[in-house]
């Protein structure tokens, strides 16, 4: 459209600020971060019925980085302290945190425009002076909003111009935009109905569809304010003045207190070495000590010793305070350092787990350790972390539920007034997700014959699908991340806006979801609550109370024949990941004789690799020949009868066949797993070069052997 700068001012929050900032920067457009604030009638602490549920709107824009910091504080205060029906600020708090901000008088719900609409210019001027006192005369603008279809807005604009002429307060031209194109107007109206629980046909409801709220091109904005050119000129001046620069991608790790005379790295080496000896004894397996040294050197080079010490601290606190902790989940189980620190309880050497999948030396990315705790006592671990690092530095993470294809169809059908049966008839035809990825409605309308037939035969269905396709992917509601906790080195309000948590084990959440949270560099830890661990803890307590036997769950043998006999009979109700009917059928056919068989079955019982389950079972029982695509793949695939089951096997094959380093192998794994074609092509070139190098080395060895 020709814009080189644009502002995003969400109502009362900064939910979209980081995504917006990144997208604008990528498009080489200056992002102006702001908020359309709710201003309390008097004090944000007042809670008077039918008085303080009313608020005025005020547009706030961050001019400087200090202004952005103040926006974070103001939004957090409005949610944590000022919430009454909606988050609220007041003039006193604006005065305390108004530096670095540019303020506009707002839309028709602004205090000054409302006074103008009531033809009370005396009150309007009084409020104007109050805001000029807060922000400074050069930082407060009277906002002329372009809505020529609104007689009220036209009258208010005239009075604002009069007020400007009388007081010298600068004007600025804006347009209230809620969607990009006029074609989106009905979809936006439907979205409001979804949120409000209304029907599109309802007469007595809030709607903005009577006016144009699309994003206007620059020439239209110039034409709208042709009689007050200074309003457009000031818009340019404000854009030039706003220069917030966010430092994204930096890791903000809390400082872990270590004993006197130690650094985080020296202390990590000491604790890891002590744990290594306890795990492996005086004579560790071949290559184990070299692996430990490599991991510690990588951790030091990447700057993550504090991360490991933090996790080590709260995991071992949990274990020492009666909380059952899972043995390990995800890529962290591939770290011998994590094993030595008792963060995980799985020997990565025994199970062929690779450290590079957890921490790739070729790229700096924050480690991610997922920890399982029994779901009753999980709150005790979070409380320990909160007390250790400070309540103002620990919070949950917000998450936004978006409308997938079927959900969008059902929501739109409801606001259109359709019956459940009518909507269900269409929703059931929408194809289900493929490997967890939803098929866009517009794709299904072309490629799915049943949906295509409905779409073409019924104009009502056509309208339903049109609206649903426009709303597909839209944020529908906010909730709290099930297990994500952030720990900051300083008060969290310096890095993200906060609001109260919706129950659970934390008091507050940051308004940035997972990706923005990582972008600003906040340390995210996963504290997963698992009911199976609670059952295990309670079972151990009952056994001790009834039989007097104190059992350490970590000492339970993994080669017990009676247990495998139970599994072979499919008696796995209550066993994590083995209790579904489908899994019970396969586990009976498999008749597992080792823990490795169970691990492989759990990995295979997923949408992608399920096709290999029958072959895996047949190969185990000798009913099918074990084949390898190449002799060099046998090392990686022997434990799974020649069938690639794990991502680590892909990494090992690339190391064995192409001479890849661990980091290159992990990059290939990521490219394959996420289907990144460009990266796969790049790794193919590296593979070819490595293969040539390997072939040359092999030929050299053959020649030497012959001689």
GIDA-V967070 format. One line per field, one symbol per residue. ss: DSSP state (A for helix, B for strand, O for the rest). A space follows every 50 residues. Layout:
# GIDA-V967070
ss: ???
This chain:
# GIDA-V967070
ss: OOOOBBBBBBBOOOOOAAAAAAAAAAOOOBBBBBBBBBBBOOOOOOOOOO OOOOBBBBBBBBOOAAAAAAAAAAAAAAAAOOOOOOOOBOAAAAAAOOOO BBBBOOOOOBAAAAAAAOOOAAAAAAAAAAAAAAAOAAABBBBBBOOOOO AAAAAAAAAAAAAAAAAOOOBBBBOOOOOOOAAAAAAAAAAAAAAAOOOO OOOOOOOOOOOOOOOOOAAAAAAAOOOOAAAAAAAAAAAAAOOOOOOOOO OBOOOOOOOOOOOAAAAAAAAAAAAAAAAAOOOOOOOAAAAAAAAAAAAA AAOOAAAAAAAAAAAAAAAAOOOOBOOOBAAAAAOAAAAAOOOOOOOOOO OOOOAAAAOOOOOOOOOOOBBBBBOOOAAAAAAAAAAAAOAAABBBBBBB BBOOAAAAAAAAAAAOOOOAAAAAAAAOOOOOOBOOBOOOAAAAAAAOAA AAAAAAAOAAAAAAAAAAAAAOOOBBBBBBBBBBBBBOOOOAAAOOOBBB OOOOOOOBBBOOOAAAAAAOOBBBBBBBBBAAAAAAAAAAAAAAAAAOOO OOAAAOOOOOAAAAAAAAOOOOOOOOOOOOAAAAAAAAAAOOOOAAAAAA AAAAOOOOAAAAAAAAAAAAOOOOOOOOOOAAAAAAAAAAOOOOOOAAAA AAAAAAAAOOOAAAAAAAAAAAAOOOAAAAAAAAAAAAAAAAAAAAAAAA AAAAAAO
